[in-house]
Each structure stands twice: as C-alpha cells, then as structure tokens.
C-alpha cells in the first residue's frame, strides 16, 4: 500500500492486492475502507461536488444527507453534512492529483529523488 493523500477526514491509498483487480485504490473514511477504481473515485467526486442535487433512488427518496456507494462486495451509505462533504472532496481531489502527478512523471521518465 502507498499513501496518496491524507486529511483530517480520511486517507487515500494506492493498493496492489485488492479484492477486485480493477480496484487499485482504497479510501479509508473513519472506520470504513472502500476499494475503488479510478473511475469510481472520479464518480464519487462528481457526487460530492453536487450535494444539493438529491438522489432519487429508492433508498434516498430525494434526501440530500446521504451518499450511497454500491459495489459488488458491499453497499455503503455515508451520512454527510457540509464539513464532511468538504473533507471527502478534498480527500478525493488530493488522491486524483497525486495519481495524475505520478502518471505524468512516469510518462516523462522522471522520478522524485528521496533525500
């Protein structure tokens, strides 16, 4: 596991041996670990950036205080408010920034020297 980004709300990790080969990322939010693909992470960012557009699924019924995450392993519902949404948004953006930076460095055959 390699930490991508951490804030007061959670941690994002790059993983190699997840339960699903497509899920190379893990978000740890409080006591819950979510295995995700990059596509899942980008989708989550869209959700947290539109908190006032309620979900119309059967579980939410138009409420805007929850985020549902459905994957083949488990369904998760996160109860959210504005500070939590801001924390999740920051966590996801930080992870995506670091993923993009790593990909750019790799593409240009550049490495970061550790001191």
Number of C-alpha atoms within 10 A of each C-alpha: 13 11 15 21 21 17 13 11 16 19 21 25 19 20 16 14 11 15 10 13 11 13 20 18 25 25 24 17 18 10 6 12 14 17 23 22 16 16 11 16 20 14 11 18 19 12 18 21 13 11 17 12 12 16 18 11 10 7 11 15 10 14 14 17 16 19 20 16 13 11 12 6 10 8 9 14 12 13 12 16 13 11 10 14 22 15 18 24 18 20 25 23 16 18 25 19 14 14 15 12 12 15 13 12 12 11 9 8 8 11 9 7 5 4 3
